[in-house]
Amino acid sequence: MTPDERNKYYLEVVKKGEEPPEWPRPKEELVVGSQDLEGDYTQYWAYHIDLGKSSEDLPPAEIVASENTTPKAAILIDQPHPVVDGKNEEVLELILSKNGHAFAHTASSLESLEDNISSMLEIAKTRFNMEVEHFMTTDRVSEEVEKKLDSLEESSSEEPGVKEVPEQEPNAPEEKEESKTETALPETESKPIPHVQHHVTGSQIYSSTNRSSVSSGGGGKKWILIPILLLLALFGGALYFREALFSGLNRVTSSPPPTPTPAPTFTPTPTPMVERKEYKVRVLNGTTVSGAASSLGDKLTELGWQIIKVGNNPSQDIAKGSVRARPKMETAVQVLINDLGGGYESTGSALKESDTVDLEIIIGSQ
């Protein structure tokens, strides 16, 4: 048995009344402890005797779960050891947690993180009938692991969705194909009609040609020339009248349309932009209302904040809710107060630089 195997511990959760789990090591090599959990479950854990642990020492996964409580099922990702030699080292620990208790755990490397998360989700659903709603990372998780989780989240969000087709009424009459072409486009999508030139050819009179053809005849046809000349004169007068009419119309200039006065524009004050997931938040309940911190923590998690801890404030009679932060985080404080929807104020007193969180919320009764 290698030293690494001795340092490992075992954790199993079974239904009350069922047989205790079978461990992969002989019983005489292990120290076993247990405790009852809510929902008719019993948690068992085992250490190798060389570790010097007693049956009262809670397993590391249970300790991490108790420090990061959440009323709903979640997967906690902890990093007890730094990445040294490569992505295949099992330096991560995935914990299925609910109400501050660990129901399952597994070691994982950075390379196999996606597969182990999928396995943990399957365990939650099939063994404990839990629907995992979110993930949480501890303070010990490195930036490299955070980037890996971000990439997994982005790849899952890029999967194409399914477009629903509206159900047609059974007795609805079929629309004619012609009616589709008569549907008007919305004004916002209308385009200017392109200009098209139409070339129309009509009769053209070449008077010189007509005259030459007529004059080439004999003297007996002079009487024919007179009505032709009259027709030409009438035709020419009509053309002259037409040209005069259109030239007069072209000289009429319409008054230009009045220039509209532009409406005043108002530029709204921009909302400060921050990456909520980059800020670690602690939520403390300063009232006697049970579960207020957990409820608020879930809402802020949905907005993107990184909720590190929820718990009770030492004083339970806080009237006005407040927000504190580490120095030089005024913008993040403003965005957080806006997300809280009013009723909170910045106390002005800053958290210590050594604090494990960036922002702290104390819930008040007002």
Buried (B, 14 or more C-beta within 10 A) or exposed (E): EEEEEBEBBBBBBBEEEEEEBEBEBEEEBBBBBBEEBEBEBBBBBBBBEEBEBEEEBBBBBBEBBBBBBBBBBBBBBBBEEEBEEEEEBBBBBBBBBBBBBBBBBBBBBBEBBBEBBEBBBEBBEEBBEBEBEEBBBBEBBBEEBBEBBEEBEEEEEEEEEEEEEEEEEEEEEEEEEEEEEEEEEEEEEEEEEEEEEEEEEEEEEEEEEBBEEBEEEEEEEEEEEEEEEEEBEEEEEEEEEEEEEEEEEEEEEEEEEEEEEEEEEEEEEEEEEBEBBEBBBBBBBBBEEEEBBBBBBBBBBEEEBBBBBBEBBEEEEBEEBBBBBBEEBEEBBBBBBEBBEEEBEBBEEBBEEEBEBBBBBBBBBE
